[in-house]
Amino acid sequence: MTVGNRLLQRARFIGCTAAAVALLCVVTCSAGQGSAPATGLEAAPFFRSRSVTATYAGPGREDPEPTDLPEVKIGWFGPSDPADPVGGPSWCAASLAVEEANAAGGYKDVPFRLLPRWSENPWGTGVSQLTRLAYEEGVWALIGSTDGDGTHLAEQVVTKARLALVSAISTDKTVTLANVPWVFSLAPGDHLQAPALAQALLTVTCGQPFVVLSSTAHDARMATTELLLALRRRHVVPALHLTFSRGVAGPEDLAIQLERTAAVKPAAIVVIAGARDGARVVRCLRDRGLDVPVFGSAPTGRALFIEEAGESGEGVVFPLLFDPKGNERAKQFAQRFEKRFGHQPDYAAAYAYDVTLLLIDAIRRAGLNRTRIRDALQALPPWEGVTGTVQWDPTGQNVRPVVLATIEDGRAVSLALRSDAAQSLTPSP
């Protein structure tokens, strides 16, 4: 082949390639016509999974209801020790809900029973226990787990077992974004909490630098992603974002983070972590002399955080997921819980209580049939619980407004109910 022919062939190839690229651009632009305008940060998505309802069209609804059952079992994937600092309050609240339901007649005079299964290594031995719970123990629905990581594990099991799963306290929005029609989530997701937290943070900092300290644990990573996105939408980024590993014991685990944070001289600090880790980080910040406004993620509202943080936790601002004085149901529940267990319920306890009663209500409406129980959950009308109104978005995630709170005298206090809320979110002179 002569040099001229080779050049001609290459020219034809380049011409065809350019035409293909031009055609692709035309097709892409045409496909984008009529879609929502871009925000300036990202293009309009081709598909919004949160606007699509996953349905189940398979068998199961025709199965007859069993007779002569001694009890109606509801699975519980989490710790069942009342003394467990993370899962104990939830177990206590769910047990209280079952007791009250049984006192009201159970299911056609058959008592409900919570059947717990758990392992400190959920992705190890916990898998086998959860599988037996779904396939061998005869449970009609499942509650779980203590965090988003464990809930994702349970999600994989119930998808195959065709068993309804309701997450009580996970705020990971991706729990219901897997297009699995068997999964529901009661706590408002991080994507609903982040905008309020971001706006309050900007009100305090007024353009001054701030620092984000976040755990590498699953739930903390998901919450951090949503907060950073909410900040970017407001055209703001932190001066510094540092991470730390789960299991903080003291300042020796945060030496680098504390040094770099102090060097920035931030106007505020955001700590995103589990309750125990978050409390220890806040104590380290105060001990280091960083006496600036501190913001936290939802676990800041846990009783475990308040107990571990002590005086260092006073004044921390965070999303309030449960207010024991929010409505009459919440007040009565808080009184019953404290009388029975000797301490106030936190949001994990309140959501476990609501999720248990919600499931019991669905079983009573649907009968003892797994598929019809799922249908009853999906068709749930606005349902009033101690945490407020429960109403699903198309994916099965509870949609509810989120307000902020702070810690005063060892208790979470809603900023929305305080007359000095505006002053509490302004920087000190």
C-alpha positions in Angstrom: 0.0 0.0 0.0 1.5 3.4 -1.0 1.9 6.2 1.4 -0.9 8.1 -0.4 -3.3 5.3 0.0 -2.5 4.9 3.7 -3.2 8.6 4.2 -6.4 8.4 2.4 -7.6 5.4 4.4 -6.7 7.2 7.7 -8.6 10.3 6.5 -11.7 8.2 5.8 -11.4 6.6 9.3 -11.1 9.9 11.0 -14.0 11.2 9.0 -16.2 8.3 10.0 -15.2 8.6 13.6 -16.0 12.3 13.7 -19.4 11.6 12.1 -20.1 9.0 14.7 -19.2 11.3 17.5 -21.3 14.1 16.0 -24.3 11.7 15.7 -23.8 10.6 19.3 -23.8 14.2 20.4 -27.0 14.8 18.5 -28.7 11.7 20.0 -27.5 12.7 23.5 -28.7 16.3 23.2 -32.0 15.1 21.8 -32.5 12.7 24.7 -31.9 15.5 27.2 -34.5 17.8 25.7 -37.5 18.3 28.0 -35.6 17.0 31.1 -35.2 19.0 34.3 -32.6 21.7 34.1 -29.2 21.0 35.7 -28.4 22.6 39.0 -25.0 23.7 38.0 -23.4 20.9 40.0 -24.7 17.9 38.1 -26.7 17.2 34.9 -30.3 16.1 35.2 -30.4 12.3 35.8 -31.7 10.0 33.2 -33.5 7.9 35.9 -34.6 8.9 39.4 -34.8 5.7 41.4 -36.4 7.5 44.3 -39.5 8.3 42.2 -40.1 4.7 41.2 -42.1 2.2 43.3 -40.8 -1.4 43.2 -43.6 -3.9 43.1 -43.8 -7.6 43.6 -45.8 -9.5 41.0 -44.8 -13.0 42.0 -46.7 -15.8 43.8 -47.6 -16.0 47.5 -50.8 -14.0 47.9 -52.9 -17.1 47.3 -51.3 -19.1 50.1 -53.9 -19.9 52.8 -53.4 -18.7 56.4 -52.1 -21.3 58.8 -54.3 -22.4 61.7 -53.6 -23.5 65.3 -50.4 -21.4 65.6 -49.3 -21.0 69.2 -47.8 -17.6 68.5 -47.1 -15.1 65.7 -43.4 -14.6 65.3 -41.7 -11.4 64.2 -38.0 -11.6 63.5 -35.5 -9.3 65.2 -32.1 -8.9 63.7 -30.2 -7.1 66.5 -29.0 -7.4 70.1 -31.6 -8.6 72.5 -29.7 -7.7 75.7 -31.3 -4.7 77.5 -27.9 -3.8 78.8 -26.3 -3.6 75.3 -25.4 0.1 74.9 -26.2 0.3 71.2 -29.1 -2.2 70.7 -30.5 -2.4 74.2 -32.9 0.6 74.1 -34.4 -0.6 70.8 -34.9 -4.1 72.1 -36.6 -2.8 75.3 -38.9 -0.5 73.2 -39.9 -3.3 70.8 -40.6 -5.7 73.6 -42.8 -3.0 75.2 -44.7 -2.7 72.0 -45.3 -6.4 71.8 -46.5 -6.6 75.4 -49.0 -3.8 74.7 -50.2 -5.5 71.5 -50.7 -8.8 73.3 -52.6 -7.0 76.1 -54.9 -5.7 73.4 -55.6 -9.2 72.1 -52.6 -10.1 70.0 -53.5 -11.5 66.6 -57.0 -13.0 67.0 -56.1 -13.9 70.6 -52.8 -15.4 69.5 -49.8 -13.7 71.1 -47.1 -11.9 69.1 -43.5 -12.8 69.9 -40.2 -11.2 69.0 -37.7 -13.8 67.9 -34.1 -12.3 68.1 -31.1 -13.4 66.2 -27.7 -11.6 66.3 -24.0 -11.9 66.1 -21.3 -9.3 66.8 -20.0 -10.4 63.4 -23.1 -9.9 61.3 -21.4 -10.6 57.9 -19.9 -13.8 59.4 -22.0 -16.0 61.7 -24.8 -13.5 61.6 -25.6 -14.5 58.0 -26.4 -18.1 58.9 -28.5 -17.0 61.9 -30.4 -14.6 59.8 -31.0 -17.2 57.1 -32.4 -19.7 59.6 -34.6 -17.0 61.0 -36.1 -16.3 57.5 -36.4 -19.9 56.3 -36.8 -22.1 59.3 -38.2 -20.2 62.2 -41.5 -19.2 60.7 -41.3 -15.5 61.2 -43.8 -13.3 59.3 -41.7 -10.2 59.0 -38.3 -8.9 60.1 -37.1 -5.8 62.0 -33.5 -4.8 61.7 -30.8 -3.9 62.1 -28.7 -1.6 64.4 -27.1 0.2 61.4 -27.1 0.5 57.7 -24.4 -2.1 57.2 -26.4 -4.8 59.0 -29.6 -3.7 57.3 -28.0 -4.2 53.8 -27.0 -7.7 54.9 -30.6 -8.4 55.9 -31.8 -7.0 52.7 -30.0 -9.6 50.7 -31.6 -12.4 52.7 -35.2 -11.2 52.6 -35.0 -10.6 48.9 -34.6 -14.3 48.3 -36.9 -15.4 51.2 -39.7 -13.0 50.2 -40.0 -11.6 53.7 -40.8 -8.0 54.5 -38.0 -6.1 56.3 -38.5 -2.8 58.1 -35.4 -0.9 59.2 -36.0 1.0 62.4 -33.1 3.3 62.8 -30.8 3.2 59.8 -30.6 6.6 58.1 -28.7 5.3 55.1 -30.8 6.3 52.1 -29.5 3.5 49.9 -31.3 0.9 52.0 -34.5 1.4 50.0 -32.8 2.4 46.7 -31.9 -1.2 45.6 -35.3 -1.6 43.9 -36.2 -4.4 46.4 -40.0 -4.3 47.1 -39.6 -6.1 50.4 -37.6 -3.4 52.2 -38.9 -0.3 54.1 -37.1 2.2 56.3 -38.6 4.2 59.1 -36.0 6.8 60.1 -35.6 9.9 57.9 -32.6 9.4 55.6 -29.4 11.3 55.6 -30.5 13.1 52.5 -33.4 14.6 54.5 -31.2 15.6 57.5 -28.2 17.1 55.6 -29.9 20.3 54.2 -31.0 21.5 57.7 -27.5 20.7 59.1 -25.7 22.4 56.3 -27.9 25.6 56.5 -27.3 25.8 60.3 -23.6 25.3 59.8 -23.4 28.2 57.3 -25.4 30.4 59.6 -22.8 29.9 62.3 -19.7 30.2 60.2 -20.7 33.2 58.1 -18.0 32.4 55.5 -15.3 31.5 58.0 -13.5 28.1 57.7 -14.9 25.0 59.3 -13.7 21.4 59.6 -15.4 18.1 59.0 -14.2 15.1 61.0 -15.9 11.8 60.0 -15.6 8.2 60.8 -14.8 5.6 58.2 -17.7 3.4 59.4 -20.5 2.7 56.9 -23.2 4.9 58.3 -20.9 7.8 58.9 -19.6 7.7 55.3 -23.1 7.8 54.0 -24.1 10.7 56.2 -20.8 12.6 55.3 -21.6 12.1 51.6 -25.0 13.8 52.0 -23.7 16.6 54.1 -20.9 17.5 51.6 -23.4 17.4 48.8 -25.7 19.7 50.6 -22.8 22.1 51.2 -21.7 22.0 47.6 -25.2 22.9 46.5 -24.7 26.0 48.6 -21.3 26.6 47.0 -19.4 25.9 50.1 -16.7 23.3 51.0 -15.0 22.7 54.4 -11.5 24.0 54.9 -10.5 20.5 55.9 -12.1 17.1 55.9 -10.4 14.5 57.9 -11.4 10.9 58.7 -10.7 8.5 61.6 -11.3 4.8 62.2 -14.1 3.3 64.2 -13.2 2.5 67.8 -11.7 5.8 69.0 -10.3 5.3 72.5 -8.7 8.7 73.2 -6.6 11.6 71.9 -3.8 9.2 70.9 -6.0 7.9 68.1 -6.7 11.5 66.9 -3.3 13.1 67.3 -2.9 14.1 63.6 -6.6 15.1 63.2 -6.5 17.3 66.3 -3.3 19.0 65.3 -4.5 19.8 61.8 -7.9 20.9 62.9 -6.4 23.3 65.5 -4.1 24.7 62.8 -7.1 25.8 60.7 -8.6 27.8 63.6 -12.1 26.8 62.5 -15.2 28.7 63.3 -17.1 25.4 63.7 -16.4 21.7 63.6 -18.7 18.9 62.3 -18.3 15.4 63.8 -20.0 12.5 62.0 -19.7 9.2 63.7 -21.5 6.6 65.7 -22.7 7.6 69.2 -19.7 6.3 71.2 -17.0 7.4 68.7 -18.6 10.8 68.2 -18.8 11.4 72.0 -15.1 10.6 72.4 -14.1 12.8 69.5 -16.0 15.7 70.9 -14.3 15.2 74.3 -10.9 15.2 72.6 -11.8 18.4 70.8 -12.8 20.2 74.0 -9.7 18.8 75.9 -7.6 20.3 73.1 -9.1 23.7 73.8 -11.2 23.9 70.6 -14.0 25.7 72.1 -16.0 26.4 69.0 -19.6 25.4 67.9 -19.8 21.7 67.2 -22.3 20.0 64.9 -23.1 16.3 64.9 -24.9 13.7 62.9 -28.1 11.9 64.1 -26.3 9.5 66.5 -25.5 12.6 68.6 -29.1 12.3 69.8 -28.5 8.8 71.2 -28.5 8.3 75.0 -25.0 6.7 74.6 -23.6 9.9 73.1 -25.0 12.1 75.8 -23.7 9.8 78.5 -20.2 9.3 77.0 -19.7 13.0 76.0 -20.7 14.4 79.4 -20.2 18.2 79.7 -18.3 18.2 76.4 -21.5 17.4 74.6 -23.4 20.4 75.9 -24.4 22.8 73.1 -23.7 20.3 70.2 -26.2 20.8 67.4 -27.6 17.8 65.5 -30.7 16.5 63.6 -33.5 15.6 66.0 -35.1 12.4 65.0 -37.4 12.0 68.1 -38.7 14.5 70.6 -40.2 13.0 73.7 -42.4 16.1 74.1 -43.2 16.3 70.4 -46.8 15.1 70.6 -49.1 13.4 73.1 -48.2 9.9 71.9 -44.5 10.7 72.4 -45.1 12.0 75.9 -47.1 8.9 77.0 -44.6 6.6 75.4 -41.7 8.3 77.1 -43.4 8.1 80.5 -44.2 4.4 80.1 -40.7 3.6 78.9 -39.0 5.5 81.7 -41.3 3.9 84.3 -40.5 0.4 83.0 -36.8 0.7 82.2 -35.6 3.5 84.4 -34.4 5.9 81.8 -35.7 8.2 79.0 -36.0 6.6 75.5 -33.8 8.0 72.7 -34.7 8.0 69.0 -33.5 4.4 68.5 -36.0 3.2 71.1 -38.8 5.3 69.7 -38.3 4.1 66.2 -38.1 0.5 67.3 -41.4 0.9 69.2 -43.1 2.5 66.2 -41.7 -0.1 63.7 -43.0 -3.0 65.9 -46.5 -1.6 66.2 -46.5 -0.7 62.5 -45.7 -4.3 61.5 -48.3 -5.6 64.0 -50.8 -3.3 62.4 -49.9 -4.6 58.9 -50.2 -8.2 60.1 -53.6 -7.6 61.5 -54.8 -6.0 58.3 -53.2 -8.6 55.9 -53.4 -11.8 57.9 -50.7 -14.4 58.2 -49.3 -14.3 54.7 -45.9 -12.8 53.9 -46.7 -11.4 50.6 -49.9 -9.7 51.8 -48.1 -8.3 54.8 -45.7 -6.7 52.3 -48.6 -5.3 50.4 -50.1 -3.9 53.5 -46.9 -2.2 54.4 -46.6 -0.6 51.0 -50.2 0.5 51.0 -49.8 2.0 54.4 -51.8 5.2 54.8 -50.3 8.1 56.8 -49.7 6.4 60.1 -49.3 8.2 63.4 -46.6 7.0 65.8 -44.6 8.3 68.7 -42.0 9.6 66.2 -44.6 11.5 64.2 -46.4 10.7 60.9 -45.1 7.8 59.0 -45.5 8.1 55.2 -43.5 6.3 52.6 -41.9 7.8 49.5 -42.1 5.6 46.4 -39.1 3.5 47.5 -40.5 2.8 51.0 -38.4 5.4 52.9 -40.3 7.4 55.5 -40.6 11.1 54.6 -40.8 13.6 57.4 -39.4 17.0 58.1 -36.2 17.2 60.2 -35.5 19.9 62.8 -32.4 20.5 64.7 -31.7 20.1 68.4 -29.0 20.8 71.0 -28.0 19.2 74.2 -28.8 21.1 77.4 -28.3 19.7 80.9 -27.8 16.2 79.5 -31.0 16.2 77.4 -31.8 16.8 73.8 -33.8 20.0 73.3 -35.5 20.9 70.0 -34.3 24.3 68.6 -37.6 24.7 66.8 -39.4 25.0 70.2 -36.9 27.5 71.7 -37.4 31.3 71.4 -33.7 31.8 71.5 -33.1 29.3 68.6 -31.8 32.1 66.3 -29.3 33.3 68.9 -28.1 29.8 69.6 -27.1 29.4 65.9 -25.2 32.6 65.7 -21.4 32.9 66.3 -20.2 34.3 69.6 -18.7 37.9 69.3 
